């Protein structure tokens, strides 16, 4: 990384650690100071372009500096959750999602409390953006880097599937891979001056934190998996019973349909026979009427002969 990038990151780290209402005047004053140096004009222009963070981004940046170890733990839990969710079924994934929400909700409340101590009342709308940003850090490794930098200028949102334009949400793209300096409130309300540092690799302490977080998540996931297995067995038995019942009912329906087809065929044949019988009856009725008339005529003729 170039010396100019190092210098810009160091300045940005200090600026984004300031109270929100002090950011713009401090940035402009620093840019003016650098501009007066013949060798600092390029750096001055870069400092002048640093964006004032949104309220939600500032709250996250503040929390990262005040609770850096907890943020590291959240990021480690995010890594563990992403590994644990591989191969899980829907029920297990829903259980992990609930755990994520509980974690981000608790951390968001802590971030609101810290911001309140700094004189900023965090609205519900801003808190939602803070929680969305922390959730993004759990779901997406690049979002986690952006959060850990402490140089957010805008809130983040991630589904864990679609790629997020992380570079647009940090003060400078070079911030990814760096960690904001942890700060404490000094006597009189002043904030201790921060020093920029590179995020270390997985050393023993970091590895231990990650292992501890992973073990905790694994234990919770195993418990959830056991409960899900019991539920799966129960539902499989119910499905098997209903499938057997469905086959039986279908067989009865098929038999009734076959019987109905037979009855419909018999009904058609009977209707045809009925029609023929009615025609024969009508013909016989006509013949009978004619025969009776002929008989009566013959009787009259006989009677006339005496």
Secondary structure, DSSP 8 states (H G I E B T S, - for coil): --HHHHHHHHHHHHHTTS-GGGHHHHHHHHHHHHHTSTT-HHHHHHHHT-----HHHHHHHHHHHHSHHHHHHHHHHHHHHHHHTTT--HHHHHHHHHHHHHHHHHHHHHHHHHHHHTT----HHHHHHHHHHHHHHHH-HHHHHHHHHT-BSS-----SSS---GGGGBSSGGGTTEE-----B-GGG-B-----EE---S-HHHHHHHHHHHHHHHHHHHHHHHHHHHHHHHHHHHHHHHHHHHHHHHHHHHHHHHHHHHHHHHHHHHHHHHHHHHHHHHHHHHHHHHHHHHHHHHHHHHHHT-
